[in-house]
Amino acid sequence: MADDVLEDGSEAGRRRSGARFPGQLSALVNAANQRGDLIGVIRKARENLPGDPAFGDPLSVSGPGGARAVARAADKALGDSPSAAKELGLGALQVWQAMLERVGKGRGPQDVTIMFTDLVAFSSWSLAAGDEATLELLRRVAKAIEPPVAERGGQVIKRMGDGLMAVFPSADRALQAAVAAKENLAGVSIDGYRPQMRMGLHTGSPREIGGDWLGVDVTIAARVMAAGGNGNTMLSAVTLEKLSAETLEQLGFGVKLYRRSFFAAPLSGVPEDLRIYRLEAE
């Protein structure tokens, strides 16, 4: 009888001990997961991994792609609080995204031609025309200029009210799209108002982050467009150099070096030696 009691007690003790062990282990794991020094070590290690060590921040996970989608889901599941598990997961996703970029399923540093467009004096016209006419004009402008972008392999990155930003795999395709868009735009009219559009093309190696393109070359492209005045199409010297020899001839255009007028404000945020050319029909 005593043996039975002892045996029962020992078995119960073992059960109680076994029940405590998973709880203790879970507590240890949770404590380690929240340790700031461990999180710091993992973050430091991510700097030596392929890809963007900041992968996981809002800029790097807001765009398309499998790794970004998983990162967004993980962020919702794990919350905003830093943890070792979260850093390990993001590290793995960072490597995955880098591998996708290397095989052409993502984006990394590469030459693209950036296009910026903007309607001249649009705000003044819109103020007088009203919302209904303004929206109708923007619809017609989009139908005029966006198809040529897509047809020549371009991608509209963002629309900015009366303008847009697009990227192209080559300078030739970007210029062909610009010329076709301007031709289409010539047929757009709202109550006698014919919009004029300035365009700027610049070739460089910006970085695609979260579905957007960022970097110095994006800023330069915007400034090249700003030099377009009352509806000109402008090219940076880099874009001009990247054009095939026959492209301008086939399109029936030439170029002329842009010289800023004495009274015009200098372009900010661009290299001092930046040369810009104006597209001119021959």
N, C-alpha and C positions, 0 to 999 in steps of 0.2 A: 504493500500500500504506500509506503514511504517512497519506494522507488518510482511508483506511478506518479506521485505528486511531484517528485524531483524531476522526472522526465517531462511531465506537463509544464512545470515551471521553466525548465530549460528551453523547451520548444517555444513557449510564450516569450521568453527573453530573447530568443533568437529572432522571433518575428518582430518584436519591438525594436531590436537593434537593426534589422533589415529595413524597417520602415523609416528609421531615423537616417540611415545612410544616404538614400537618394535625396532626402531633404537637405542634408549637410552638403552633399556634392553640388546640388543646385545652388545653394547659397554661396559656395566657393566660386562657382562659375560666374554667377551674377556679380560677385564682388570683383573678380578679375576683369570682367567685361567693362566695368565702370572705372577701372584704375586709369588715372590720367597719364601716368608714366608709360603704361603699356600702350595706350592709344597713341601717345607721342612717338613711341618707337615704331609702331606700324605705319603711321603717317610718314615718318622719315624714310622708312623702307620703300614706300610707294614712289618716292622721288627717283629711285633707281630702276623702277619697272618701266617697260615700254608704255607709251601713251602719255596722256595728260595726267599729272599727279593730282590736279584739282578736280578730276572727274568725280561728279557727284554734286557739284554746286549747281545752282539754278541755271547758269549759262550753259553748262555742259550736258544737261540731260533733258532740255526742253524740246529738242528736235526729233526727227524721225530716226529709226534704227532700233534693232533688237536690244543691244546693250543699253541704250538710253531708256527704252521702255521698261526693262527689268529694273534699272536703277530708280526710275520713278516709282515703280511698285514697291521696291525695297524701302524707299524713303518714306512712303506712306505707312508701311507696316512697322518700321523701326522708329519712326518719329524723328524729331529734330535733335534729340539728345545724342551727344557723341558716345560711341561705344566701340570696343575692340572688334566685336563681331561685324558691326557696320563697316568699319574701315577695311577689314579683311574682305568683305563682300565687294566693296567698291574697288578694292585693288584688283580682284579677279575680273570685274567688269571693265576696269580700265585697260587691262591687258587684252581682253576680248575685243573692245572697241579699236584698239591699236592694230590688232590682227585684221579686223575688217577693213580698216583704212589701207593697210598694205596690199590687200588683194583687190582693192578697187571698190569695195562695198561701203566705204565710208568716205571721209574727206580728210585730207591732210594738206600740208603746204604744196602748192602746185601753181603753175601759171594759168590764170584765167583772165578774161577781159571783162571788166566791170562797166556796166552802163547805168548812168543816172539820167533821168528825164525830169522836166519841170515845165509847167505851163507859164508863159510870160504874162505878168500882170493879172493873174487869175483871181487873186483875192479882191482886187478892186472891181472887176467885172462881177464876181459872185455876190458881192455886197449889194450891188444894184439889181442884179437879176433875180435874186431870191433862191430859196432852197430847192424848189421843184425844178427850175431850169438848170441849177447847178448840178443836181444829181443826174439829170438827163444828159448833160454835157459830159460828165465823168464816165457815164456808161458808154457813150459813143466813142469817147477817146480811148477807153479800155479796149473796145471792140476793134479799134483801128490799129493800136500799137502792140497789143499783147499777142495776137496770132503770129505776126512775123517773128516775134521773139521765140515762141515755142517751135515754129516751123524750122528754125535754124539752130536748133539744139540749145537754146538759151533757157534759163530758169528764172522766173520772177521770184526774187527773194522777199521783197516787201513792197507794198503800195503805201505811198505817203501823201494821201489826199489827191493832189493834182499831179503827182509824179510817181515814179517807181524806181526801184533798183533791181537790176538783173545781172546775171553772170553768164558768160559764154565760154565754151572750151577753146575758142580761137578768136583772134582779132578779126579775121576775115568774116566769120559768121556774125560777129557783133556788128560790124560795119554794114553788112548786107541787111541785117535786121533793122538797123537805124534808118537806112535809106528807104526800105520798104514801108516802115512805120510812118515816116514823114510823108510819103506819097499817099498813104491811106488817110492820114490826118488832114490832108488838103481838101478832102471831100466832106469834112465834118463842119456843120454850121448849126447854130441855135439862134433863131430870131435875128439872122444877119451877122451874128458874131462868129468869127472864124478864129479858133484858138491857134496860137503860135507856141511851139515847143522848142526849148533849148535842150540839147543832149550832150553828154560828155562820155568819152570812152577812155579808159586807162587800163593797161595790162600790168599785172603784178601777181604776187603770191600771198593773198590774204588767208586768214584761217577761218574755216567754217566751225562755228561753235553754236550748238543748240539751234541749228536751222538758220542762223544768221551768219554773215561774213563780217569779220572784224579785222582791223589792222590799218597801218599807215596807207596802204594802197587804196583802201576804200575811201579814206579822207581825200586823197589826191584826186580820185575819180569824181567826187562831189565838187571839188574846187574847179576841176576842168570843165564840168558842166556849167558852173557859175560864171565862167568866162564867156559863155555863149551869148550873153546879151539878149537881144530881141529875136531869139529863135534860131540861132546857129547850132550846127553840130561840130563839136570840138574833139580833137584827138590829142592825147599826149604823145610825145616823141617816142616813147616805148611802144605804144600801140602802132604807130606809123611804121616803126622798124619791124614789127612782127607781121605786118601785112604781106601777103604774097605780091609779087611784082605786078601781076596782071589784075588784081582785084579792083584797084581804083579805075583802071582803064575800062574794065568790063562794066563798071557802074556808071561810067561817064563823069567822073569827078576828079578834081585835083585838090591840092591843099595849099594853104598859104600860112606862113608863120604868124602867129598872133602876137601883137604888140599892144601892151596895155597903154591906154591913153594917159596923158599927163594927169588928168583929173580923177582917174579911176583909182579906187582903193586897191592896194596890193592884196594878192591872194594870201590868206593866212593858212598855216598848218601844212605847207608844201615845201619841198626843197627849193633853195634859191635858184638853182640852175634848171628848174623845170621848164621845158619848152612845150608850148601848146600850139596846135595847128588848127586852122579853120577849114572845114570841108567846103569846097566851092565847085559848082557845076561848071563844066567846060563847054 
